[in-house]
Amino acid sequence: MPREAVSVQSEQARPAVSSKVVIRNLFGSLEKKGIRYCHWKSNIRLEETLAAADDIDLLVDQRDAELFHATLLENGFKLAQSRSGIGHPGVFHALGLEEPSVELVHVHAYFQIVSGDSLVKSYRLPIERFLLEQTRYLHGVRVPTPEAELVLFALRVALKHTDPIEILMANRHYRPNLEGTELAPRGSNAKDAEALCTAWFPSIDPPLFRQLLGVIEADRAVIRRAVVGWRVARRLRGLRRLSPMLAAVSRLWRVLSLLANRLRRRKDLVLQPGGLIVALVGPKAVGKFNYQS
């Protein structure tokens, strides 16, 4: 299958030493089948992701959806869904098992980028094709260019500073969450990032983008981050997928659902039902068995 993406080989293209077999096999299959994908966020922690310490956040071209689902199943992953129905459009989950260590591997796959606060994801950012058109390798995995990562990280931080609860959550341990600011030493050019942000989101002009990077860098600038976050959110209001009122209702529903699951001591994510069952029938003691895929 011909690739539409242009891959830029990075200096860190070698596989991570601590990567899990099931994860490395999955990425190997994605490459072999020519599936257009990239690991689109938190790539400064990619080695931890390959070691199954973090979720695998994949952006996949919608045109490769069927092939991607088949690849997951071929590599032993099972599709999962929210027990409470609090998932997001264009986003799904799959769980795999690293058998030697009996660890669960969580694939968080996106066919479209929805972002915003942690629970509701009120914004739809229509830049999937741009991200997939040019990628680079990091530890053997396709990731966006450093400039693209910086733009996405900055906007994600901004949109997490538009709600009081989200502001508290984002700033409880703020310094460890600053993975985006560490992209600069890796080759991200601020001017290139500014230009890219303006090309993708014309309403976010370079001065606002520079101001956003400045408040992200400042540890204790919570109020300034909130002010800039509101400015960014206002400029991106045309990309909202939910109105503020619907977002508030959705947020309340999700909080209540998560609290209910916590009180019941159960996870919200469960495997999807279905599969093939083959049963042999006959008299007793003839070695009948059931098989379920």
ZIHUDA-V178370 format. One record per helix or strand. SS is the DSSP state (2 for helix, 1 for strand). FROM is the first residue (numbers start at 0). TO is the last residue. Records with the same first field share a line. If there is no record, write none. Layout:
SS: FROM-TO  FROM-TO
This chain:
1: 5-8  36-38  55-59  77-81  90-97  102-109  112-114  122-124  133-137  140-143  239-239  268-270  276-278  289-291
2: 20-31  42-49  61-73  127-132  145-158  163-170  174-176  178-185  189-199  205-216  221-234  236-238  243-262
